[in-house]
Amino acid sequence: MEASEKAIAQFDTISSIVAQLKSCGYECEAGVLIKNVAFIALERMAENEK
């Protein structure tokens, strides 16, 4: 298994993906990721996953 595939494999739940995305502090011309409505919906899905 390639190193990138091993890195990808660690994100096996929505919760782990959301946590990683929040920690990176991503921002673009439209603003910060954590204020994006699609990201908020994904975060809510992760909360329901627990």
Helices and strands as residue ranges (DSSP letters): H 3-9, H 14-24, E 27-28, E 31-32, G 33-35, H 37-49
